[in-house]
Amino acid sequence: MILRQPLLQYLVGTGCWFFRSLRSLRSTGHMETSVAVLPFFAQGEIVKGFGRGSKELGFPTANFPDDVTLSIPDALVCGIYCGWANVDNGEVYKMVMSIGYNPFYKNTTKTMETHILQVFDKDLHGSLLKVCILHHLRQELNFSSLDELKNAIKNDIHEADLLLDKPESRIYQNHDYFSNRSP
């Protein structure tokens, strides 16, 4: 199977750019510029976030440090994404990621918050997080209530689960990026 990817990709956390063949754009209803830079790979140490993901929302997140967030290209617009992730070079799991300012909470700092679709029985702070962002699910939105936000997150997870089960997405679960054991 031929992988079609962007001509140029930046591997956040390594300072490396690498070249691939052109990727054809698929019709998702989301024609933002972010599609042109997908798939996008990033890695960094998991840092403490605001603590709202698991406590208030019921969706724990692994958060990238500011330097990783500030390194992503402008073309990766604020919104909700999905793809694959692993922690400390372990198993590769589905993930949903919020990139942006979380308008419901009126954040002033841009964040990258990753909800891995797997339960971990340990504290992940300080661990190495690697992600491959494949799909832009929707734009960043504000919500009128906490329940409305939780329902949107549930819908994002459901849509991500369906997209990542497709063969063209599943191949990235075994991408060389995740088998590379050096950070």
Protein Blocks (a to p, Z undefined) as FASTA:
>chain_A
ZZdddfbdcdehklpacdddddddddehiacfklmmpccdddddddddehlmmmmnopac
ddddfklmmmpcfklccddddddddeehiacddddddedjhlmnopabdcddddddbddf
bdfehiacddddfbdfbdcdddfbfklmmmmmmmmmmmmmmmmmpmklmmmmmgfklmpm
bZZ
